[in-house]
Amino acid sequence: MLFDWLKRRRAAWELAEADADALMEGYGDAVFDEVRRRVREEDDIKVLDGNRGRGHWQRVGTIIWKRTGRNGLDTATKYLEG
């Protein structure tokens, strides 16, 4: 049972890594805007994807942030959204 959970968790991270690669390649500098849009849609349950569980796009955002060291928000945007 624990082994199955670990396999599912690893598969989820591998899918998130693949999505992060695709988004970074496809959106370039606008990748953070796209990830934030997808996170909001996931939170609002506007998009359901059978292969991607709850929190998937947040994981993708975390991966991109770790790779780039950026969070995609400038100071003005942080205050407006906060």
PyMOL CGO cylinders between C-alpha atoms (Angstrom):
from pymol import cmd
from pymol.cgo import CYLINDER

trace = [
    CYLINDER, 0.00, 0.00, 0.00, 2.78, 2.46, 0.89, 0.3, 1, 1, 1, 1, 1, 1,
    CYLINDER, 2.78, 2.46, 0.89, 4.67, 1.43, -2.22, 0.3, 1, 1, 1, 1, 1, 1,
    CYLINDER, 4.67, 1.43, -2.22, 1.62, 2.21, -4.38, 0.3, 1, 1, 1, 1, 1, 1,
    CYLINDER, 1.62, 2.21, -4.38, 1.32, 5.65, -2.77, 0.3, 1, 1, 1, 1, 1, 1,
    CYLINDER, 1.32, 5.65, -2.77, 4.99, 6.37, -3.48, 0.3, 1, 1, 1, 1, 1, 1,
    CYLINDER, 4.99, 6.37, -3.48, 4.57, 5.30, -7.10, 0.3, 1, 1, 1, 1, 1, 1,
    CYLINDER, 4.57, 5.30, -7.10, 1.55, 7.59, -7.53, 0.3, 1, 1, 1, 1, 1, 1,
    CYLINDER, 1.55, 7.59, -7.53, 3.37, 10.48, -5.91, 0.3, 1, 1, 1, 1, 1, 1,
    CYLINDER, 3.37, 10.48, -5.91, 6.41, 10.00, -8.11, 0.3, 1, 1, 1, 1, 1, 1,
    CYLINDER, 6.41, 10.00, -8.11, 4.23, 9.80, -11.22, 0.3, 1, 1, 1, 1, 1, 1,
    CYLINDER, 4.23, 9.80, -11.22, 2.49, 13.04, -10.20, 0.3, 1, 1, 1, 1, 1, 1,
    CYLINDER, 2.49, 13.04, -10.20, 5.84, 14.84, -9.84, 0.3, 1, 1, 1, 1, 1, 1,
    CYLINDER, 5.84, 14.84, -9.84, 7.06, 13.47, -13.17, 0.3, 1, 1, 1, 1, 1, 1,
    CYLINDER, 7.06, 13.47, -13.17, 3.90, 14.76, -14.85, 0.3, 1, 1, 1, 1, 1, 1,
    CYLINDER, 3.90, 14.76, -14.85, 4.39, 18.14, -13.15, 0.3, 1, 1, 1, 1, 1, 1,
    CYLINDER, 4.39, 18.14, -13.15, 8.00, 18.24, -14.38, 0.3, 1, 1, 1, 1, 1, 1,
    CYLINDER, 8.00, 18.24, -14.38, 6.86, 17.48, -17.93, 0.3, 1, 1, 1, 1, 1, 1,
    CYLINDER, 6.86, 17.48, -17.93, 4.18, 20.19, -17.77, 0.3, 1, 1, 1, 1, 1, 1,
    CYLINDER, 4.18, 20.19, -17.77, 6.73, 22.67, -16.40, 0.3, 1, 1, 1, 1, 1, 1,
    CYLINDER, 6.73, 22.67, -16.40, 9.08, 21.88, -19.30, 0.3, 1, 1, 1, 1, 1, 1,
    CYLINDER, 9.08, 21.88, -19.30, 6.30, 22.34, -21.85, 0.3, 1, 1, 1, 1, 1, 1,
    CYLINDER, 6.30, 22.34, -21.85, 5.04, 25.59, -20.32, 0.3, 1, 1, 1, 1, 1, 1,
    CYLINDER, 5.04, 25.59, -20.32, 8.52, 27.10, -20.05, 0.3, 1, 1, 1, 1, 1, 1,
    CYLINDER, 8.52, 27.10, -20.05, 9.22, 26.24, -23.67, 0.3, 1, 1, 1, 1, 1, 1,
    CYLINDER, 9.22, 26.24, -23.67, 5.85, 27.41, -24.94, 0.3, 1, 1, 1, 1, 1, 1,
    CYLINDER, 5.85, 27.41, -24.94, 5.30, 30.58, -22.89, 0.3, 1, 1, 1, 1, 1, 1,
    CYLINDER, 5.30, 30.58, -22.89, 8.82, 31.84, -22.21, 0.3, 1, 1, 1, 1, 1, 1,
    CYLINDER, 8.82, 31.84, -22.21, 8.77, 34.88, -19.92, 0.3, 1, 1, 1, 1, 1, 1,
    CYLINDER, 8.77, 34.88, -19.92, 4.96, 34.75, -19.67, 0.3, 1, 1, 1, 1, 1, 1,
    CYLINDER, 4.96, 34.75, -19.67, 5.06, 31.31, -18.04, 0.3, 1, 1, 1, 1, 1, 1,
    CYLINDER, 5.06, 31.31, -18.04, 4.19, 32.66, -14.58, 0.3, 1, 1, 1, 1, 1, 1,
    CYLINDER, 4.19, 32.66, -14.58, 1.04, 34.33, -15.91, 0.3, 1, 1, 1, 1, 1, 1,
    CYLINDER, 1.04, 34.33, -15.91, -0.06, 31.05, -17.48, 0.3, 1, 1, 1, 1, 1, 1,
    CYLINDER, -0.06, 31.05, -17.48, 0.65, 29.01, -14.35, 0.3, 1, 1, 1, 1, 1, 1,
    CYLINDER, 0.65, 29.01, -14.35, -1.24, 31.50, -12.16, 0.3, 1, 1, 1, 1, 1, 1,
    CYLINDER, -1.24, 31.50, -12.16, -4.20, 31.32, -14.56, 0.3, 1, 1, 1, 1, 1, 1,
    CYLINDER, -4.20, 31.32, -14.56, -4.22, 27.53, -14.37, 0.3, 1, 1, 1, 1, 1, 1,
    CYLINDER, -4.22, 27.53, -14.37, -3.93, 27.54, -10.57, 0.3, 1, 1, 1, 1, 1, 1,
    CYLINDER, -3.93, 27.54, -10.57, -6.90, 29.94, -10.33, 0.3, 1, 1, 1, 1, 1, 1,
    CYLINDER, -6.90, 29.94, -10.33, -8.96, 27.80, -12.70, 0.3, 1, 1, 1, 1, 1, 1,
    CYLINDER, -8.96, 27.80, -12.70, -8.08, 24.70, -10.71, 0.3, 1, 1, 1, 1, 1, 1,
    CYLINDER, -8.08, 24.70, -10.71, -9.07, 26.44, -7.47, 0.3, 1, 1, 1, 1, 1, 1,
    CYLINDER, -9.07, 26.44, -7.47, -12.36, 27.57, -9.03, 0.3, 1, 1, 1, 1, 1, 1,
    CYLINDER, -12.36, 27.57, -9.03, -12.89, 24.04, -10.42, 0.3, 1, 1, 1, 1, 1, 1,
    CYLINDER, -12.89, 24.04, -10.42, -13.23, 25.43, -13.94, 0.3, 1, 1, 1, 1, 1, 1,
    CYLINDER, -13.23, 25.43, -13.94, -10.88, 22.83, -15.39, 0.3, 1, 1, 1, 1, 1, 1,
    CYLINDER, -10.88, 22.83, -15.39, -10.97, 19.15, -14.54, 0.3, 1, 1, 1, 1, 1, 1,
    CYLINDER, -10.97, 19.15, -14.54, -8.26, 16.91, -15.92, 0.3, 1, 1, 1, 1, 1, 1,
    CYLINDER, -8.26, 16.91, -15.92, -8.38, 13.24, -15.08, 0.3, 1, 1, 1, 1, 1, 1,
    CYLINDER, -8.38, 13.24, -15.08, -4.61, 12.85, -15.27, 0.3, 1, 1, 1, 1, 1, 1,
    CYLINDER, -4.61, 12.85, -15.27, -3.79, 15.79, -13.02, 0.3, 1, 1, 1, 1, 1, 1,
    CYLINDER, -3.79, 15.79, -13.02, -4.84, 15.73, -9.41, 0.3, 1, 1, 1, 1, 1, 1,
    CYLINDER, -4.84, 15.73, -9.41, -5.69, 18.56, -7.07, 0.3, 1, 1, 1, 1, 1, 1,
    CYLINDER, -5.69, 18.56, -7.07, -2.71, 20.85, -6.56, 0.3, 1, 1, 1, 1, 1, 1,
    CYLINDER, -2.71, 20.85, -6.56, -1.00, 19.81, -9.80, 0.3, 1, 1, 1, 1, 1, 1,
    CYLINDER, -1.00, 19.81, -9.80, -0.63, 23.32, -11.21, 0.3, 1, 1, 1, 1, 1, 1,
    CYLINDER, -0.63, 23.32, -11.21, 0.65, 24.61, -7.88, 0.3, 1, 1, 1, 1, 1, 1,
    CYLINDER, 0.65, 24.61, -7.88, 3.36, 21.92, -8.07, 0.3, 1, 1, 1, 1, 1, 1,
    CYLINDER, 3.36, 21.92, -8.07, 4.17, 23.04, -11.63, 0.3, 1, 1, 1, 1, 1, 1,
    CYLINDER, 4.17, 23.04, -11.63, 4.50, 26.63, -10.41, 0.3, 1, 1, 1, 1, 1, 1,
    CYLINDER, 4.50, 26.63, -10.41, 6.81, 25.52, -7.62, 0.3, 1, 1, 1, 1, 1, 1,
    CYLINDER, 6.81, 25.52, -7.62, 9.02, 23.63, -10.07, 0.3, 1, 1, 1, 1, 1, 1,
    CYLINDER, 9.02, 23.63, -10.07, 9.25, 26.65, -12.38, 0.3, 1, 1, 1, 1, 1, 1,
    CYLINDER, 9.25, 26.65, -12.38, 9.99, 28.95, -9.45, 0.3, 1, 1, 1, 1, 1, 1,
    CYLINDER, 9.99, 28.95, -9.45, 12.81, 26.67, -8.28, 0.3, 1, 1, 1, 1, 1, 1,
    CYLINDER, 12.81, 26.67, -8.28, 14.27, 26.50, -11.78, 0.3, 1, 1, 1, 1, 1, 1,
    CYLINDER, 14.27, 26.50, -11.78, 14.19, 30.25, -12.39, 0.3, 1, 1, 1, 1, 1, 1,
    CYLINDER, 14.19, 30.25, -12.39, 14.39, 31.72, -8.90, 0.3, 1, 1, 1, 1, 1, 1,
    CYLINDER, 14.39, 31.72, -8.90, 11.52, 34.07, -9.79, 0.3, 1, 1, 1, 1, 1, 1,
    CYLINDER, 11.52, 34.07, -9.79, 7.98, 34.14, -8.52, 0.3, 1, 1, 1, 1, 1, 1,
    CYLINDER, 7.98, 34.14, -8.52, 6.63, 36.08, -11.49, 0.3, 1, 1, 1, 1, 1, 1,
    CYLINDER, 6.63, 36.08, -11.49, 5.17, 38.95, -9.49, 0.3, 1, 1, 1, 1, 1, 1,
    CYLINDER, 5.17, 38.95, -9.49, 6.57, 42.45, -9.33, 0.3, 1, 1, 1, 1, 1, 1,
    CYLINDER, 6.57, 42.45, -9.33, 6.02, 44.55, -6.22, 0.3, 1, 1, 1, 1, 1, 1,
    CYLINDER, 6.02, 44.55, -6.22, 3.03, 46.46, -7.62, 0.3, 1, 1, 1, 1, 1, 1,
    CYLINDER, 3.03, 46.46, -7.62, 1.25, 43.24, -8.60, 0.3, 1, 1, 1, 1, 1, 1,
    CYLINDER, 1.25, 43.24, -8.60, 1.83, 41.75, -5.15, 0.3, 1, 1, 1, 1, 1, 1,
    CYLINDER, 1.83, 41.75, -5.15, 0.09, 44.71, -3.52, 0.3, 1, 1, 1, 1, 1, 1,
    CYLINDER, 0.09, 44.71, -3.52, -2.79, 44.70, -6.01, 0.3, 1, 1, 1, 1, 1, 1,
    CYLINDER, -2.79, 44.70, -6.01, -3.48, 40.97, -5.64, 0.3, 1, 1, 1, 1, 1, 1,
    CYLINDER, -3.48, 40.97, -5.64, -2.83, 40.90, -1.88, 0.3, 1, 1, 1, 1, 1, 1,
]
cmd.load_cgo(trace, "trace")
